[in-house]
């Protein structure tokens, strides 16, 4: 019998964090739940930790680090449930999480394809995310980041969700899958969830916020190991990818000052290599823009006017 929920965790050399994540999940009643761990070529004992903490887990062991986005693709492809929970390896679910999640997906309206649990900053007593905000210049950030824990207690609609702890309906993922995968592998990590959520919104799917289910998150535990400018570089390149694929021409034009400023920063810190990466990002986005247009059931400008505001707004 197929499980009710599949959990996909992408891991790279984070055995201690992964052990903590799996231990918290294992404490929950996990009947009708399948776990898929995608290991991106770890050289520590992550695989041993997985098999010891969750013996019947599906392990997708890759020979190299393909990134979070393509790691999610591999995990989703190996999963079977009608809903998939993508979960960072540096998260820890709070008691009752799986029960609440299973109840939520069982009762979700047919047009809801994404559900956002409440994500907390581990050890800080503050919120990490209650969904994703996208601004008129194409930048994005977690809604309610660093807000007090008692903020945003009511459920409601959001633009899209963060894949650090997010629920995706399989039917939506299959219907909106592009030729390169559910998530765009070229993103590696960061903005891949904004890209997917934006595309699914254009295809007519909705997203909701579920405050009763909470997850604690160590926040950027993996990316801090990738170097000083890694996060900034990834976000700049992937913002351009996301805009080129999903935004209206008007929004792309309005975002040009930010795009020019970020390109200058990339040139200053990465030279010709950064320029080549930026050009590949733009070219790839334009190549995929037509694919997104074919899926769209909602006008790009209509979606932007409803959800995307200036940072001060």
C-alpha positions as CSV (number, residue, x, y, z in Angstrom):
1,X,0.0,0.0,0.0
2,X,1.3,3.5,-0.9
3,X,2.2,5.7,2.1
4,X,0.2,8.9,2.9
5,X,3.3,11.0,3.1
6,X,6.8,10.9,1.7
7,X,9.6,12.8,3.4
8,X,12.6,13.8,1.2
9,X,15.8,14.9,3.0
10,X,18.9,16.0,1.0
11,X,22.1,15.6,2.9
12,X,25.8,16.4,2.3
13,X,28.4,15.7,5.0
14,X,26.2,16.5,7.9
15,X,26.0,13.3,9.9
16,X,25.4,15.0,13.3
17,X,22.6,17.3,12.0
18,X,21.1,14.4,10.1
19,X,21.1,12.2,13.2
20,X,19.3,14.9,15.1
21,X,16.7,15.4,12.3
22,X,16.0,11.7,11.9
23,X,15.8,11.1,15.7
24,X,13.1,13.8,16.0
25,X,11.1,12.3,13.1
26,X,11.4,8.8,14.5
27,X,9.9,9.9,17.8
28,X,6.7,10.8,15.9
29,X,4.0,8.2,15.0
30,X,5.3,7.5,11.5
31,X,2.9,4.9,10.2
32,X,2.0,5.6,6.5
33,X,5.2,7.6,6.2
34,X,8.1,6.8,3.9
35,X,11.5,8.4,4.3
36,X,13.9,9.1,1.4
37,X,17.4,10.3,2.2
38,X,19.3,11.6,-0.8
39,X,23.0,11.7,0.0
40,X,25.1,14.0,-2.1
41,X,28.4,12.0,-2.1
42,X,29.1,12.5,1.6
43,X,32.5,11.4,2.9
44,X,31.5,11.3,6.6
45,X,29.3,8.6,8.2
46,X,25.9,10.0,7.0
47,X,24.9,6.8,5.3
48,X,25.6,4.8,8.5
49,X,23.6,7.3,10.6
50,X,20.7,7.0,8.2
51,X,20.5,3.2,8.2
52,X,20.9,3.1,12.0
53,X,18.3,5.8,12.8
54,X,15.7,4.7,10.2
55,X,16.5,1.1,8.9
56,X,13.7,1.0,6.3
57,X,14.6,4.4,4.8
58,X,15.0,4.6,1.0
59,X,18.6,5.8,0.5
60,X,19.6,7.4,-2.8
61,X,23.4,7.5,-2.5
62,X,24.9,9.7,-5.2
63,X,28.6,9.7,-6.2
64,X,28.8,13.5,-6.1
65,X,27.1,16.6,-4.8
66,X,24.4,17.6,-7.3
67,X,23.0,20.3,-5.0
68,X,19.8,20.7,-3.1
69,X,17.5,21.2,-6.1
70,X,18.5,18.1,-8.1
71,X,18.8,16.2,-4.8
72,X,15.1,16.9,-4.3
73,X,14.4,15.8,-7.8
74,X,16.0,12.4,-7.1
75,X,14.2,12.0,-3.8
76,X,10.8,12.9,-5.3
77,X,11.4,10.5,-8.2
78,X,12.0,7.7,-5.6
79,X,8.9,8.6,-3.5
80,X,5.4,7.1,-3.8
81,X,3.0,9.2,-1.6
82,X,0.5,11.8,-2.9
83,X,2.2,14.4,-0.8
84,X,5.9,15.1,-0.5
85,X,7.5,16.9,2.5
86,X,10.9,18.3,1.6
87,X,12.9,18.8,4.8
88,X,16.4,20.2,5.4
89,X,18.8,18.0,7.2
90,X,19.4,20.7,9.8
91,X,15.7,20.7,10.9
92,X,14.1,19.2,13.9
93,X,10.3,18.6,14.0
94,X,8.4,19.5,17.1
95,X,6.1,17.0,18.8
96,X,2.9,16.3,16.9
97,X,4.3,17.5,13.6
98,X,3.6,14.4,11.5
99,X,0.1,13.9,12.9
100,X,-0.8,17.5,12.1
101,X,0.8,17.3,8.6
102,X,-1.0,14.1,7.7
103,X,-4.4,15.5,8.8
104,X,-3.6,18.7,6.8
105,X,-2.8,16.9,3.5
106,X,-5.8,14.6,3.9
107,X,-8.2,17.6,4.1
108,X,-6.4,20.1,1.8
109,X,-8.7,21.6,-0.9
110,X,-8.2,20.3,-4.4
111,X,-6.6,23.6,-5.6
112,X,-4.0,23.7,-2.8
113,X,-0.7,22.2,-4.0
114,X,1.7,23.7,-1.4
115,X,1.5,23.9,2.4
116,X,3.9,25.8,4.6
117,X,4.6,24.6,8.2
118,X,5.8,27.1,10.8
119,X,9.6,27.2,10.8
120,X,11.5,28.4,13.9
121,X,15.1,29.6,14.2
122,X,16.7,26.9,16.5
123,X,17.9,28.3,19.8
124,X,16.9,31.9,19.0
125,X,13.2,32.0,20.1
126,X,12.3,33.7,16.8
127,X,10.6,32.7,13.5
128,X,12.5,31.6,10.5
129,X,9.7,31.4,7.9
130,X,5.9,31.4,7.5
131,X,6.1,31.3,3.7
132,X,8.0,33.2,0.9
133,X,7.7,36.8,-0.1
134,X,8.8,38.0,-3.6
135,X,9.3,41.7,-4.3
136,X,8.9,43.9,-7.4
137,X,12.7,43.7,-8.1
138,X,12.6,39.9,-8.0
139,X,14.3,39.6,-4.6
140,X,12.7,37.1,-2.2
141,X,12.9,36.3,1.5
142,X,11.2,34.4,4.2
143,X,8.0,36.0,5.5
144,X,8.3,36.9,9.2
145,X,12.0,36.1,9.4
146,X,13.3,36.9,12.9
147,X,9.8,37.9,14.1
148,X,8.6,36.9,17.6
149,X,7.3,33.4,18.1
150,X,3.8,34.5,18.8
151,X,3.5,36.2,15.4
152,X,1.4,34.8,12.5
153,X,-0.6,32.2,14.5
154,X,-3.5,32.2,12.0
155,X,-3.6,30.0,8.9
156,X,-4.0,31.6,5.5
157,X,-2.9,31.8,2.0
158,X,0.8,32.5,0.9
159,X,2.4,33.1,-2.4
160,X,4.6,30.0,-2.1
161,X,6.6,28.0,0.3
162,X,10.1,27.2,1.3
163,X,11.5,23.8,0.5
164,X,13.5,23.8,3.7
165,X,10.3,22.4,5.2
166,X,7.5,22.4,2.7
167,X,4.7,20.1,1.5
168,X,4.1,19.6,-2.2
169,X,1.2,17.8,-3.8
170,X,2.5,15.2,-6.2
171,X,-0.1,15.8,-8.8
172,X,0.9,19.5,-8.9
173,X,4.6,18.6,-9.2
174,X,3.9,16.2,-12.1
175,X,1.7,18.7,-13.9
176,X,4.2,21.5,-13.6
177,X,7.4,19.5,-14.1
178,X,9.7,21.0,-16.7
179,X,12.0,19.0,-18.9
180,X,14.9,19.4,-16.5
181,X,13.0,18.2,-13.4
182,X,10.5,19.3,-10.7
183,X,13.2,21.7,-9.4
184,X,15.6,23.3,-11.8
185,X,19.0,21.5,-11.3
186,X,20.9,24.6,-12.5
187,X,19.9,26.5,-9.3
188,X,22.0,24.0,-7.2
189,X,20.6,25.7,-4.0
190,X,18.6,28.9,-3.1
191,X,15.6,30.3,-5.0
192,X,14.8,26.8,-6.4
193,X,11.6,26.8,-4.2
194,X,10.7,30.3,-5.3
195,X,11.0,29.2,-8.9
196,X,8.8,26.1,-8.4
197,X,6.2,28.0,-6.3
198,X,6.0,30.9,-8.8
199,X,5.6,28.4,-11.7
200,X,2.9,26.4,-9.8
201,X,1.0,29.7,-9.0
202,X,1.1,30.6,-12.7
203,X,-0.3,27.1,-13.4
204,X,-3.3,27.9,-11.2
205,X,-2.3,26.2,-7.9
206,X,-2.6,27.8,-4.5
207,X,-0.5,27.7,-1.3
208,X,-1.5,27.8,2.3
209,X,0.2,28.4,5.7
210,X,-0.3,25.8,8.5
211,X,0.9,27.3,11.8
212,X,0.1,24.4,14.0
213,X,2.9,22.2,12.7
214,X,6.3,23.5,13.7
215,X,9.9,22.8,12.7
216,X,13.1,24.1,14.2
217,X,15.9,25.0,11.7
218,X,19.6,25.7,12.3
219,X,19.6,28.0,9.2
220,X,22.3,27.8,6.5
221,X,24.1,25.1,8.4
222,X,25.3,23.5,5.1
223,X,25.8,26.6,3.0
224,X,28.2,28.2,5.6
225,X,30.6,25.4,4.7
226,X,30.7,26.5,1.0
227,X,32.7,29.7,1.4
228,X,32.4,33.4,2.0
229,X,30.4,34.6,-1.0
230,X,28.6,31.3,-1.8
231,X,25.1,32.4,-0.6
232,X,25.3,35.8,-2.1
233,X,26.5,34.5,-5.5
234,X,23.9,31.8,-5.6
235,X,21.0,34.2,-4.8
236,X,22.1,36.7,-7.4
237,X,22.4,34.1,-10.2
238,X,19.2,32.3,-9.2
239,X,17.2,35.6,-8.9
240,X,17.9,36.2,-12.5
241,X,17.0,32.7,-13.5
242,X,13.7,32.9,-11.6
243,X,12.7,36.3,-13.1
244,X,13.6,35.2,-16.6
245,X,11.4,32.2,-16.4
246,X,8.4,33.4,-14.5
247,X,8.1,37.2,-14.4
248,X,6.3,39.5,-16.8
249,X,8.4,41.7,-19.2
250,X,7.3,44.7,-17.2
251,X,8.6,43.2,-13.9
252,X,11.9,42.2,-15.6
253,X,12.4,45.8,-16.8
254,X,11.6,47.2,-13.4
255,X,14.2,45.0,-11.8
256,X,17.0,46.1,-14.2
257,X,18.6,48.5,-11.7
258,X,19.0,45.7,-9.1
259,X,20.1,43.3,-11.8
260,X,22.8,45.7,-13.0
261,X,24.0,46.3,-9.4
262,X,24.2,42.6,-8.8
263,X,26.1,41.9,-12.0
264,X,28.6,44.6,-11.1
265,X,29.1,42.9,-7.7
266,X,29.6,39.5,-9.4
267,X,32.2,41.0,-11.8
268,X,34.1,42.6,-8.9
269,X,34.2,39.3,-6.9
270,X,34.4,36.7,-9.7
271,X,35.6,38.4,-12.9
272,X,35.1,36.7,-16.2
273,X,34.1,33.4,-14.6
274,X,31.2,35.2,-12.9
275,X,30.2,36.8,-16.1
276,X,30.1,33.5,-17.9
277,X,27.9,32.0,-15.1
278,X,25.6,35.0,-15.3
279,X,25.2,34.7,-19.0
280,X,24.5,31.0,-18.7
281,X,21.8,31.7,-16.1
282,X,20.1,34.3,-18.4
283,X,20.3,31.9,-21.4
284,X,18.9,29.0,-19.4
285,X,16.0,31.1,-18.1
286,X,15.0,32.4,-21.5
287,X,15.2,28.8,-22.9
288,X,12.7,27.7,-20.2
289,X,10.5,30.7,-20.3
290,X,8.4,29.3,-23.1
291,X,7.9,26.0,-21.2
292,X,6.5,28.0,-18.2
293,X,4.2,30.0,-20.6
294,X,2.8,26.8,-21.9
295,X,1.8,25.7,-18.3
296,X,0.4,29.1,-17.3
297,X,-3.3,29.4,-16.5
298,X,-2.9,32.7,-14.6
299,X,-1.7,36.0,-16.2
300,X,1.8,36.9,-15.0
301,X,0.9,40.5,-14.3
302,X,-2.3,39.5,-12.4
303,X,-0.2,37.3,-10.1
304,X,2.4,40.0,-9.6
305,X,-0.2,42.8,-8.8
306,X,-1.8,40.6,-6.2
307,X,1.3,39.3,-4.4
308,X,4.5,41.3,-5.2
309,X,5.1,44.6,-3.6
310,X,8.1,46.9,-2.8
311,X,10.1,46.0,0.3
312,X,8.5,48.9,2.1
313,X,5.0,47.6,1.2
